[in-house]
Amino acid sequence: MAKTIRTKTIILEPRQGAFTAIFQRFRSEPKKEVSEIGLLRSLLSNEKARILHTIKAKQPNSLYELAKLLSRDFKSVRQDVLMLEKFGLIERIPIHKGNREKSKPILTADILDIRIEL
């Protein structure tokens, strides 16, 4: 059976002299407007790209493990993961181990499609 490819679409439209980012999680879901292009810039940073690649390649079992794999501070990684989760690129699923609960990050999209309408 063929693997389903999940796509995340970001569309930038000109509106009253400025770009407005419209984020669409998957094709069947409604669009969500974001007014600042700065959010898109922060979403596409090198550190967030490293996080996405590491989650895909290494499949860490927790945010702590992800931070260790990236050799970064846990708090910084957590903030970046929350931003990626806000835009629907990552989902955190709870994993129970003994009396502790971990958040396992997983990718929710295989392709990020960015379109700029001029």
Beta strands, then each sheet from edge to edge (+ up, - down):
strand 1: 7-15
strand 2: 18-24
strand 3: 31-34
strand 4: 90-97
strand 5: 100-107
strand 6: 111-116
sheet 1: 3+ 2- 1+ 6+
sheet 2: 4+ 5-
end
